[in-house]
Amino acid sequence: MRERYFEDFTVGDQFTTAAAALSDGMITEFARTYDPQPFHADPEAARRTIYGGLIASGFQTLAFGFRLVWDTGIFHGGSMGSPGFDELRWLRPVRPGDTLHVTGEVTETRPSHSKPDRGIIRVAYRYLNQDGEPVLTFNSMHLFRRRPQAA
């Protein structure tokens, strides 16, 4: 995919990632390192929780989906990171074997007034499971380089 700059994004642009599944091993490995709550890290203990079984950490789900977004190539070249996101919601548990994909829609673009080499793009994200049910939603800001001016 070609490099994308701030000017390449328009309000209403949409994208969809490929789908990928989370295994029980992926869930427990992440949990044991980063979020060792029993319903993430221990399948036996998870059966005795309100979830009735193992579920992925919301932080893992967030990162897992971002990798899917990265793999689309949409951020290649011009991304300068993100100053943050808003309205993060974990809507339903992600279980071993669930297959997720991510959709995004550009909801705002605005050039930076203080740093003319960049702009901010706001994207509304939806992470969906294999049944098309949303499991996570949030709005994120992304800093993008402006297209270099011809000499």
Chimera marker file (.cmm) of the C-alpha trace (Angstrom):
<marker_set name="trace">
<marker id="1" x="0.000" y="0.000" z="0.000" r="1" g="1" b="0" radius="0.5"/>
<marker id="2" x="1.220" y="3.501" z="-0.783" r="1" g="1" b="0" radius="0.5"/>
<marker id="3" x="2.185" y="5.977" z="1.912" r="1" g="1" b="0" radius="0.5"/>
<marker id="4" x="-0.770" y="7.894" z="3.218" r="1" g="1" b="0" radius="0.5"/>
<marker id="5" x="-0.703" y="11.465" z="4.408" r="1" g="1" b="0" radius="0.5"/>
<marker id="6" x="-3.192" y="13.605" z="6.291" r="1" g="1" b="0" radius="0.5"/>
<marker id="7" x="-4.604" y="14.936" z="3.003" r="1" g="1" b="0" radius="0.5"/>
<marker id="8" x="-5.475" y="11.395" z="1.882" r="1" g="1" b="0" radius="0.5"/>
<marker id="9" x="-8.226" y="11.046" z="4.501" r="1" g="1" b="0" radius="0.5"/>
<marker id="10" x="-11.778" y="12.356" z="4.152" r="1" g="1" b="0" radius="0.5"/>
<marker id="11" x="-14.656" y="12.313" z="6.620" r="1" g="1" b="0" radius="0.5"/>
<marker id="12" x="-16.723" y="9.228" z="5.832" r="1" g="1" b="0" radius="0.5"/>
<marker id="13" x="-13.800" y="7.080" z="4.645" r="1" g="1" b="0" radius="0.5"/>
<marker id="14" x="-14.259" y="3.519" z="5.903" r="1" g="1" b="0" radius="0.5"/>
<marker id="15" x="-12.085" y="0.450" z="6.157" r="1" g="1" b="0" radius="0.5"/>
<marker id="16" x="-12.427" y="-3.154" z="7.300" r="1" g="1" b="0" radius="0.5"/>
<marker id="17" x="-9.627" y="-5.427" z="8.436" r="1" g="1" b="0" radius="0.5"/>
<marker id="18" x="-9.084" y="-9.101" z="7.834" r="1" g="1" b="0" radius="0.5"/>
<marker id="19" x="-10.353" y="-11.431" z="10.552" r="1" g="1" b="0" radius="0.5"/>
<marker id="20" x="-8.271" y="-13.424" z="13.031" r="1" g="1" b="0" radius="0.5"/>
<marker id="21" x="-9.024" y="-15.718" z="15.950" r="1" g="1" b="0" radius="0.5"/>
<marker id="22" x="-7.821" y="-15.662" z="19.548" r="1" g="1" b="0" radius="0.5"/>
<marker id="23" x="-6.868" y="-19.033" z="21.024" r="1" g="1" b="0" radius="0.5"/>
<marker id="24" x="-7.035" y="-20.023" z="24.671" r="1" g="1" b="0" radius="0.5"/>
<marker id="25" x="-3.224" y="-20.133" z="24.728" r="1" g="1" b="0" radius="0.5"/>
<marker id="26" x="-2.987" y="-16.571" z="23.415" r="1" g="1" b="0" radius="0.5"/>
<marker id="27" x="-5.480" y="-15.408" z="26.038" r="1" g="1" b="0" radius="0.5"/>
<marker id="28" x="-3.798" y="-17.073" z="29.019" r="1" g="1" b="0" radius="0.5"/>
<marker id="29" x="-0.278" y="-16.106" z="27.914" r="1" g="1" b="0" radius="0.5"/>
<marker id="30" x="-1.229" y="-12.425" z="27.636" r="1" g="1" b="0" radius="0.5"/>
<marker id="31" x="-3.154" y="-12.540" z="30.907" r="1" g="1" b="0" radius="0.5"/>
<marker id="32" x="-0.390" y="-14.179" z="32.916" r="1" g="1" b="0" radius="0.5"/>
<marker id="33" x="1.962" y="-11.402" z="31.840" r="1" g="1" b="0" radius="0.5"/>
<marker id="34" x="-0.276" y="-8.328" z="31.776" r="1" g="1" b="0" radius="0.5"/>
<marker id="35" x="-3.733" y="-8.914" z="33.296" r="1" g="1" b="0" radius="0.5"/>
<marker id="36" x="-3.673" y="-11.926" z="35.629" r="1" g="1" b="0" radius="0.5"/>
<marker id="37" x="-7.281" y="-11.830" z="36.755" r="1" g="1" b="0" radius="0.5"/>
<marker id="38" x="-8.564" y="-15.423" z="37.121" r="1" g="1" b="0" radius="0.5"/>
<marker id="39" x="-11.146" y="-15.139" z="34.318" r="1" g="1" b="0" radius="0.5"/>
<marker id="40" x="-8.295" y="-14.292" z="31.902" r="1" g="1" b="0" radius="0.5"/>
<marker id="41" x="-5.412" y="-16.394" z="33.194" r="1" g="1" b="0" radius="0.5"/>
<marker id="42" x="-6.836" y="-19.631" z="34.617" r="1" g="1" b="0" radius="0.5"/>
<marker id="43" x="-9.412" y="-21.665" z="32.653" r="1" g="1" b="0" radius="0.5"/>
<marker id="44" x="-10.436" y="-23.681" z="35.725" r="1" g="1" b="0" radius="0.5"/>
<marker id="45" x="-10.923" y="-20.632" z="37.938" r="1" g="1" b="0" radius="0.5"/>
<marker id="46" x="-12.662" y="-18.818" z="35.060" r="1" g="1" b="0" radius="0.5"/>
<marker id="47" x="-15.427" y="-21.440" z="35.036" r="1" g="1" b="0" radius="0.5"/>
<marker id="48" x="-16.376" y="-20.328" z="38.562" r="1" g="1" b="0" radius="0.5"/>
<marker id="49" x="-16.703" y="-16.633" z="37.660" r="1" g="1" b="0" radius="0.5"/>
<marker id="50" x="-19.664" y="-14.682" z="36.310" r="1" g="1" b="0" radius="0.5"/>
<marker id="51" x="-18.280" y="-15.369" z="32.800" r="1" g="1" b="0" radius="0.5"/>
<marker id="52" x="-18.510" y="-19.158" z="33.146" r="1" g="1" b="0" radius="0.5"/>
<marker id="53" x="-15.234" y="-19.586" z="31.311" r="1" g="1" b="0" radius="0.5"/>
<marker id="54" x="-12.095" y="-17.979" z="29.998" r="1" g="1" b="0" radius="0.5"/>
<marker id="55" x="-12.333" y="-14.523" z="28.387" r="1" g="1" b="0" radius="0.5"/>
<marker id="56" x="-9.696" y="-12.303" z="26.809" r="1" g="1" b="0" radius="0.5"/>
<marker id="57" x="-8.452" y="-9.230" z="28.626" r="1" g="1" b="0" radius="0.5"/>
<marker id="58" x="-9.995" y="-6.084" z="27.192" r="1" g="1" b="0" radius="0.5"/>
<marker id="59" x="-6.475" y="-4.700" z="26.834" r="1" g="1" b="0" radius="0.5"/>
<marker id="60" x="-5.508" y="-7.732" z="24.761" r="1" g="1" b="0" radius="0.5"/>
<marker id="61" x="-8.592" y="-7.283" z="22.601" r="1" g="1" b="0" radius="0.5"/>
<marker id="62" x="-7.688" y="-3.631" z="22.039" r="1" g="1" b="0" radius="0.5"/>
<marker id="63" x="-4.104" y="-4.480" z="21.034" r="1" g="1" b="0" radius="0.5"/>
<marker id="64" x="-5.139" y="-7.505" z="18.959" r="1" g="1" b="0" radius="0.5"/>
<marker id="65" x="-7.510" y="-5.369" z="16.904" r="1" g="1" b="0" radius="0.5"/>
<marker id="66" x="-4.946" y="-2.621" z="16.457" r="1" g="1" b="0" radius="0.5"/>
<marker id="67" x="-2.591" y="-5.166" z="14.894" r="1" g="1" b="0" radius="0.5"/>
<marker id="68" x="-5.352" y="-6.053" z="12.426" r="1" g="1" b="0" radius="0.5"/>
<marker id="69" x="-5.738" y="-2.340" z="11.626" r="1" g="1" b="0" radius="0.5"/>
<marker id="70" x="-1.972" y="-1.932" z="11.192" r="1" g="1" b="0" radius="0.5"/>
<marker id="71" x="-1.903" y="-4.879" z="8.793" r="1" g="1" b="0" radius="0.5"/>
<marker id="72" x="-4.332" y="-3.066" z="6.443" r="1" g="1" b="0" radius="0.5"/>
<marker id="73" x="-1.537" y="-0.589" z="5.652" r="1" g="1" b="0" radius="0.5"/>
<marker id="74" x="-3.762" y="2.413" z="6.323" r="1" g="1" b="0" radius="0.5"/>
<marker id="75" x="-1.226" y="3.914" z="8.761" r="1" g="1" b="0" radius="0.5"/>
<marker id="76" x="1.930" y="3.103" z="6.834" r="1" g="1" b="0" radius="0.5"/>
<marker id="77" x="4.129" y="6.030" z="6.039" r="1" g="1" b="0" radius="0.5"/>
<marker id="78" x="2.345" y="8.979" z="7.591" r="1" g="1" b="0" radius="0.5"/>
<marker id="79" x="1.384" y="7.878" z="11.087" r="1" g="1" b="0" radius="0.5"/>
<marker id="80" x="2.939" y="9.888" z="13.902" r="1" g="1" b="0" radius="0.5"/>
<marker id="81" x="1.155" y="8.073" z="16.726" r="1" g="1" b="0" radius="0.5"/>
<marker id="82" x="-1.923" y="9.004" z="18.688" r="1" g="1" b="0" radius="0.5"/>
<marker id="83" x="-2.595" y="11.603" z="21.375" r="1" g="1" b="0" radius="0.5"/>
<marker id="84" x="-5.358" y="9.388" z="22.802" r="1" g="1" b="0" radius="0.5"/>
<marker id="85" x="-8.818" y="7.990" z="22.474" r="1" g="1" b="0" radius="0.5"/>
<marker id="86" x="-12.261" y="8.474" z="23.938" r="1" g="1" b="0" radius="0.5"/>
<marker id="87" x="-15.346" y="6.459" z="24.816" r="1" g="1" b="0" radius="0.5"/>
<marker id="88" x="-13.671" y="3.036" z="25.054" r="1" g="1" b="0" radius="0.5"/>
<marker id="89" x="-16.323" y="0.403" z="25.717" r="1" g="1" b="0" radius="0.5"/>
<marker id="90" x="-15.941" y="-3.339" z="26.182" r="1" g="1" b="0" radius="0.5"/>
<marker id="91" x="-19.385" y="-4.518" z="25.109" r="1" g="1" b="0" radius="0.5"/>
<marker id="92" x="-19.181" y="-8.306" z="25.388" r="1" g="1" b="0" radius="0.5"/>
<marker id="93" x="-16.592" y="-10.903" z="26.361" r="1" g="1" b="0" radius="0.5"/>
<marker id="94" x="-14.164" y="-12.288" z="23.791" r="1" g="1" b="0" radius="0.5"/>
<marker id="95" x="-13.768" y="-16.038" z="24.242" r="1" g="1" b="0" radius="0.5"/>
<marker id="96" x="-11.225" y="-18.555" z="22.971" r="1" g="1" b="0" radius="0.5"/>
<marker id="97" x="-11.903" y="-19.270" z="19.315" r="1" g="1" b="0" radius="0.5"/>
<marker id="98" x="-13.713" y="-15.985" z="18.677" r="1" g="1" b="0" radius="0.5"/>
<marker id="99" x="-12.751" y="-14.467" z="15.345" r="1" g="1" b="0" radius="0.5"/>
<marker id="100" x="-12.525" y="-10.686" z="15.298" r="1" g="1" b="0" radius="0.5"/>
<marker id="101" x="-12.310" y="-8.046" z="12.637" r="1" g="1" b="0" radius="0.5"/>
<marker id="102" x="-12.296" y="-4.266" z="12.922" r="1" g="1" b="0" radius="0.5"/>
<marker id="103" x="-14.141" y="-1.564" z="11.055" r="1" g="1" b="0" radius="0.5"/>
<marker id="104" x="-13.187" y="2.083" z="11.133" r="1" g="1" b="0" radius="0.5"/>
<marker id="105" x="-14.755" y="5.280" z="9.891" r="1" g="1" b="0" radius="0.5"/>
<marker id="106" x="-13.048" y="8.663" z="9.659" r="1" g="1" b="0" radius="0.5"/>
<marker id="107" x="-15.266" y="11.099" z="11.542" r="1" g="1" b="0" radius="0.5"/>
<marker id="108" x="-13.076" y="14.215" z="11.542" r="1" g="1" b="0" radius="0.5"/>
<marker id="109" x="-9.953" y="15.634" z="9.904" r="1" g="1" b="0" radius="0.5"/>
<marker id="110" x="-8.301" y="18.853" z="10.953" r="1" g="1" b="0" radius="0.5"/>
<marker id="111" x="-4.892" y="20.336" z="10.305" r="1" g="1" b="0" radius="0.5"/>
<marker id="112" x="-2.834" y="21.272" z="13.326" r="1" g="1" b="0" radius="0.5"/>
<marker id="113" x="-2.706" y="25.021" z="13.872" r="1" g="1" b="0" radius="0.5"/>
<marker id="114" x="0.440" y="24.907" z="16.016" r="1" g="1" b="0" radius="0.5"/>
<marker id="115" x="2.412" y="22.343" z="13.963" r="1" g="1" b="0" radius="0.5"/>
<marker id="116" x="1.820" y="22.789" z="10.232" r="1" g="1" b="0" radius="0.5"/>
<marker id="117" x="3.622" y="19.541" z="9.328" r="1" g="1" b="0" radius="0.5"/>
<marker id="118" x="0.734" y="17.414" z="10.671" r="1" g="1" b="0" radius="0.5"/>
<marker id="119" x="-2.983" y="16.979" z="11.098" r="1" g="1" b="0" radius="0.5"/>
<marker id="120" x="-5.352" y="15.022" z="13.318" r="1" g="1" b="0" radius="0.5"/>
<marker id="121" x="-7.678" y="12.334" z="12.048" r="1" g="1" b="0" radius="0.5"/>
<marker id="122" x="-10.430" y="11.002" z="14.296" r="1" g="1" b="0" radius="0.5"/>
<marker id="123" x="-11.612" y="7.429" z="13.653" r="1" g="1" b="0" radius="0.5"/>
<marker id="124" x="-14.602" y="5.569" z="15.147" r="1" g="1" b="0" radius="0.5"/>
<marker id="125" x="-13.617" y="1.923" z="15.641" r="1" g="1" b="0" radius="0.5"/>
<marker id="126" x="-15.825" y="-1.138" z="16.037" r="1" g="1" b="0" radius="0.5"/>
<marker id="127" x="-14.382" y="-4.559" z="16.824" r="1" g="1" b="0" radius="0.5"/>
<marker id="128" x="-16.805" y="-7.290" z="15.744" r="1" g="1" b="0" radius="0.5"/>
<marker id="129" x="-16.871" y="-11.009" z="16.466" r="1" g="1" b="0" radius="0.5"/>
<marker id="130" x="-17.672" y="-13.822" z="14.028" r="1" g="1" b="0" radius="0.5"/>
<marker id="131" x="-21.399" y="-13.206" z="14.525" r="1" g="1" b="0" radius="0.5"/>
<marker id="132" x="-21.085" y="-9.519" z="13.627" r="1" g="1" b="0" radius="0.5"/>
<marker id="133" x="-21.659" y="-8.490" z="17.243" r="1" g="1" b="0" radius="0.5"/>
<marker id="134" x="-19.637" y="-5.515" z="18.509" r="1" g="1" b="0" radius="0.5"/>
<marker id="135" x="-17.247" y="-6.502" z="21.302" r="1" g="1" b="0" radius="0.5"/>
<marker id="136" x="-15.353" y="-3.211" z="21.653" r="1" g="1" b="0" radius="0.5"/>
<marker id="137" x="-15.832" y="0.363" z="20.422" r="1" g="1" b="0" radius="0.5"/>
<marker id="138" x="-13.859" y="3.581" z="20.796" r="1" g="1" b="0" radius="0.5"/>
<marker id="139" x="-12.959" y="6.826" z="19.062" r="1" g="1" b="0" radius="0.5"/>
<marker id="140" x="-9.311" y="7.543" z="18.432" r="1" g="1" b="0" radius="0.5"/>
<marker id="141" x="-7.248" y="10.497" z="17.296" r="1" g="1" b="0" radius="0.5"/>
<marker id="142" x="-4.299" y="9.852" z="14.983" r="1" g="1" b="0" radius="0.5"/>
<marker id="143" x="-1.530" y="12.271" z="14.137" r="1" g="1" b="0" radius="0.5"/>
<marker id="144" x="-0.555" y="12.159" z="10.461" r="1" g="1" b="0" radius="0.5"/>
<marker id="145" x="2.176" y="13.901" z="8.495" r="1" g="1" b="0" radius="0.5"/>
<marker id="146" x="1.030" y="16.463" z="5.961" r="1" g="1" b="0" radius="0.5"/>
<marker id="147" x="2.035" y="15.835" z="2.371" r="1" g="1" b="0" radius="0.5"/>
<marker id="148" x="5.438" y="17.411" z="1.656" r="1" g="1" b="0" radius="0.5"/>
<marker id="149" x="5.204" y="20.457" z="-0.565" r="1" g="1" b="0" radius="0.5"/>
<marker id="150" x="6.928" y="20.254" z="-3.933" r="1" g="1" b="0" radius="0.5"/>
<marker id="151" x="10.084" y="22.319" z="-4.121" r="1" g="1" b="0" radius="0.5"/>
<link id1="1" id2="2" r="1" g="1" b="0" radius="0.2"/>
<link id1="2" id2="3" r="1" g="1" b="0" radius="0.2"/>
<link id1="3" id2="4" r="1" g="1" b="0" radius="0.2"/>
<link id1="4" id2="5" r="1" g="1" b="0" radius="0.2"/>
<link id1="5" id2="6" r="1" g="1" b="0" radius="0.2"/>
<link id1="6" id2="7" r="1" g="1" b="0" radius="0.2"/>
<link id1="7" id2="8" r="1" g="1" b="0" radius="0.2"/>
<link id1="8" id2="9" r="1" g="1" b="0" radius="0.2"/>
<link id1="9" id2="10" r="1" g="1" b="0" radius="0.2"/>
<link id1="10" id2="11" r="1" g="1" b="0" radius="0.2"/>
<link id1="11" id2="12" r="1" g="1" b="0" radius="0.2"/>
<link id1="12" id2="13" r="1" g="1" b="0" radius="0.2"/>
<link id1="13" id2="14" r="1" g="1" b="0" radius="0.2"/>
<link id1="14" id2="15" r="1" g="1" b="0" radius="0.2"/>
<link id1="15" id2="16" r="1" g="1" b="0" radius="0.2"/>
<link id1="16" id2="17" r="1" g="1" b="0" radius="0.2"/>
<link id1="17" id2="18" r="1" g="1" b="0" radius="0.2"/>
<link id1="18" id2="19" r="1" g="1" b="0" radius="0.2"/>
<link id1="19" id2="20" r="1" g="1" b="0" radius="0.2"/>
<link id1="20" id2="21" r="1" g="1" b="0" radius="0.2"/>
<link id1="21" id2="22" r="1" g="1" b="0" radius="0.2"/>
<link id1="22" id2="23" r="1" g="1" b="0" radius="0.2"/>
<link id1="23" id2="24" r="1" g="1" b="0" radius="0.2"/>
<link id1="24" id2="25" r="1" g="1" b="0" radius="0.2"/>
<link id1="25" id2="26" r="1" g="1" b="0" radius="0.2"/>
<link id1="26" id2="27" r="1" g="1" b="0" radius="0.2"/>
<link id1="27" id2="28" r="1" g="1" b="0" radius="0.2"/>
<link id1="28" id2="29" r="1" g="1" b="0" radius="0.2"/>
<link id1="29" id2="30" r="1" g="1" b="0" radius="0.2"/>
<link id1="30" id2="31" r="1" g="1" b="0" radius="0.2"/>
<link id1="31" id2="32" r="1" g="1" b="0" radius="0.2"/>
<link id1="32" id2="33" r="1" g="1" b="0" radius="0.2"/>
<link id1="33" id2="34" r="1" g="1" b="0" radius="0.2"/>
<link id1="34" id2="35" r="1" g="1" b="0" radius="0.2"/>
<link id1="35" id2="36" r="1" g="1" b="0" radius="0.2"/>
<link id1="36" id2="37" r="1" g="1" b="0" radius="0.2"/>
<link id1="37" id2="38" r="1" g="1" b="0" radius="0.2"/>
<link id1="38" id2="39" r="1" g="1" b="0" radius="0.2"/>
<link id1="39" id2="40" r="1" g="1" b="0" radius="0.2"/>
<link id1="40" id2="41" r="1" g="1" b="0" radius="0.2"/>
<link id1="41" id2="42" r="1" g="1" b="0" radius="0.2"/>
<link id1="42" id2="43" r="1" g="1" b="0" radius="0.2"/>
<link id1="43" id2="44" r="1" g="1" b="0" radius="0.2"/>
<link id1="44" id2="45" r="1" g="1" b="0" radius="0.2"/>
<link id1="45" id2="46" r="1" g="1" b="0" radius="0.2"/>
<link id1="46" id2="47" r="1" g="1" b="0" radius="0.2"/>
<link id1="47" id2="48" r="1" g="1" b="0" radius="0.2"/>
<link id1="48" id2="49" r="1" g="1" b="0" radius="0.2"/>
<link id1="49" id2="50" r="1" g="1" b="0" radius="0.2"/>
<link id1="50" id2="51" r="1" g="1" b="0" radius="0.2"/>
<link id1="51" id2="52" r="1" g="1" b="0" radius="0.2"/>
<link id1="52" id2="53" r="1" g="1" b="0" radius="0.2"/>
<link id1="53" id2="54" r="1" g="1" b="0" radius="0.2"/>
<link id1="54" id2="55" r="1" g="1" b="0" radius="0.2"/>
<link id1="55" id2="56" r="1" g="1" b="0" radius="0.2"/>
<link id1="56" id2="57" r="1" g="1" b="0" radius="0.2"/>
<link id1="57" id2="58" r="1" g="1" b="0" radius="0.2"/>
<link id1="58" id2="59" r="1" g="1" b="0" radius="0.2"/>
<link id1="59" id2="60" r="1" g="1" b="0" radius="0.2"/>
<link id1="60" id2="61" r="1" g="1" b="0" radius="0.2"/>
<link id1="61" id2="62" r="1" g="1" b="0" radius="0.2"/>
<link id1="62" id2="63" r="1" g="1" b="0" radius="0.2"/>
<link id1="63" id2="64" r="1" g="1" b="0" radius="0.2"/>
<link id1="64" id2="65" r="1" g="1" b="0" radius="0.2"/>
<link id1="65" id2="66" r="1" g="1" b="0" radius="0.2"/>
<link id1="66" id2="67" r="1" g="1" b="0" radius="0.2"/>
<link id1="67" id2="68" r="1" g="1" b="0" radius="0.2"/>
<link id1="68" id2="69" r="1" g="1" b="0" radius="0.2"/>
<link id1="69" id2="70" r="1" g="1" b="0" radius="0.2"/>
<link id1="70" id2="71" r="1" g="1" b="0" radius="0.2"/>
<link id1="71" id2="72" r="1" g="1" b="0" radius="0.2"/>
<link id1="72" id2="73" r="1" g="1" b="0" radius="0.2"/>
<link id1="73" id2="74" r="1" g="1" b="0" radius="0.2"/>
<link id1="74" id2="75" r="1" g="1" b="0" radius="0.2"/>
<link id1="75" id2="76" r="1" g="1" b="0" radius="0.2"/>
<link id1="76" id2="77" r="1" g="1" b="0" radius="0.2"/>
<link id1="77" id2="78" r="1" g="1" b="0" radius="0.2"/>
<link id1="78" id2="79" r="1" g="1" b="0" radius="0.2"/>
<link id1="79" id2="80" r="1" g="1" b="0" radius="0.2"/>
<link id1="80" id2="81" r="1" g="1" b="0" radius="0.2"/>
<link id1="81" id2="82" r="1" g="1" b="0" radius="0.2"/>
<link id1="82" id2="83" r="1" g="1" b="0" radius="0.2"/>
<link id1="83" id2="84" r="1" g="1" b="0" radius="0.2"/>
<link id1="84" id2="85" r="1" g="1" b="0" radius="0.2"/>
<link id1="85" id2="86" r="1" g="1" b="0" radius="0.2"/>
<link id1="86" id2="87" r="1" g="1" b="0" radius="0.2"/>
<link id1="87" id2="88" r="1" g="1" b="0" radius="0.2"/>
<link id1="88" id2="89" r="1" g="1" b="0" radius="0.2"/>
<link id1="89" id2="90" r="1" g="1" b="0" radius="0.2"/>
<link id1="90" id2="91" r="1" g="1" b="0" radius="0.2"/>
<link id1="91" id2="92" r="1" g="1" b="0" radius="0.2"/>
<link id1="92" id2="93" r="1" g="1" b="0" radius="0.2"/>
<link id1="93" id2="94" r="1" g="1" b="0" radius="0.2"/>
<link id1="94" id2="95" r="1" g="1" b="0" radius="0.2"/>
<link id1="95" id2="96" r="1" g="1" b="0" radius="0.2"/>
<link id1="96" id2="97" r="1" g="1" b="0" radius="0.2"/>
<link id1="97" id2="98" r="1" g="1" b="0" radius="0.2"/>
<link id1="98" id2="99" r="1" g="1" b="0" radius="0.2"/>
<link id1="99" id2="100" r="1" g="1" b="0" radius="0.2"/>
<link id1="100" id2="101" r="1" g="1" b="0" radius="0.2"/>
<link id1="101" id2="102" r="1" g="1" b="0" radius="0.2"/>
<link id1="102" id2="103" r="1" g="1" b="0" radius="0.2"/>
<link id1="103" id2="104" r="1" g="1" b="0" radius="0.2"/>
<link id1="104" id2="105" r="1" g="1" b="0" radius="0.2"/>
<link id1="105" id2="106" r="1" g="1" b="0" radius="0.2"/>
<link id1="106" id2="107" r="1" g="1" b="0" radius="0.2"/>
<link id1="107" id2="108" r="1" g="1" b="0" radius="0.2"/>
<link id1="108" id2="109" r="1" g="1" b="0" radius="0.2"/>
<link id1="109" id2="110" r="1" g="1" b="0" radius="0.2"/>
<link id1="110" id2="111" r="1" g="1" b="0" radius="0.2"/>
<link id1="111" id2="112" r="1" g="1" b="0" radius="0.2"/>
<link id1="112" id2="113" r="1" g="1" b="0" radius="0.2"/>
<link id1="113" id2="114" r="1" g="1" b="0" radius="0.2"/>
<link id1="114" id2="115" r="1" g="1" b="0" radius="0.2"/>
<link id1="115" id2="116" r="1" g="1" b="0" radius="0.2"/>
<link id1="116" id2="117" r="1" g="1" b="0" radius="0.2"/>
<link id1="117" id2="118" r="1" g="1" b="0" radius="0.2"/>
<link id1="118" id2="119" r="1" g="1" b="0" radius="0.2"/>
<link id1="119" id2="120" r="1" g="1" b="0" radius="0.2"/>
<link id1="120" id2="121" r="1" g="1" b="0" radius="0.2"/>
<link id1="121" id2="122" r="1" g="1" b="0" radius="0.2"/>
<link id1="122" id2="123" r="1" g="1" b="0" radius="0.2"/>
<link id1="123" id2="124" r="1" g="1" b="0" radius="0.2"/>
<link id1="124" id2="125" r="1" g="1" b="0" radius="0.2"/>
<link id1="125" id2="126" r="1" g="1" b="0" radius="0.2"/>
<link id1="126" id2="127" r="1" g="1" b="0" radius="0.2"/>
<link id1="127" id2="128" r="1" g="1" b="0" radius="0.2"/>
<link id1="128" id2="129" r="1" g="1" b="0" radius="0.2"/>
<link id1="129" id2="130" r="1" g="1" b="0" radius="0.2"/>
<link id1="130" id2="131" r="1" g="1" b="0" radius="0.2"/>
<link id1="131" id2="132" r="1" g="1" b="0" radius="0.2"/>
<link id1="132" id2="133" r="1" g="1" b="0" radius="0.2"/>
<link id1="133" id2="134" r="1" g="1" b="0" radius="0.2"/>
<link id1="134" id2="135" r="1" g="1" b="0" radius="0.2"/>
<link id1="135" id2="136" r="1" g="1" b="0" radius="0.2"/>
<link id1="136" id2="137" r="1" g="1" b="0" radius="0.2"/>
<link id1="137" id2="138" r="1" g="1" b="0" radius="0.2"/>
<link id1="138" id2="139" r="1" g="1" b="0" radius="0.2"/>
<link id1="139" id2="140" r="1" g="1" b="0" radius="0.2"/>
<link id1="140" id2="141" r="1" g="1" b="0" radius="0.2"/>
<link id1="141" id2="142" r="1" g="1" b="0" radius="0.2"/>
<link id1="142" id2="143" r="1" g="1" b="0" radius="0.2"/>
<link id1="143" id2="144" r="1" g="1" b="0" radius="0.2"/>
<link id1="144" id2="145" r="1" g="1" b="0" radius="0.2"/>
<link id1="145" id2="146" r="1" g="1" b="0" radius="0.2"/>
<link id1="146" id2="147" r="1" g="1" b="0" radius="0.2"/>
<link id1="147" id2="148" r="1" g="1" b="0" radius="0.2"/>
<link id1="148" id2="149" r="1" g="1" b="0" radius="0.2"/>
<link id1="149" id2="150" r="1" g="1" b="0" radius="0.2"/>
<link id1="150" id2="151" r="1" g="1" b="0" radius="0.2"/>
</marker_set>
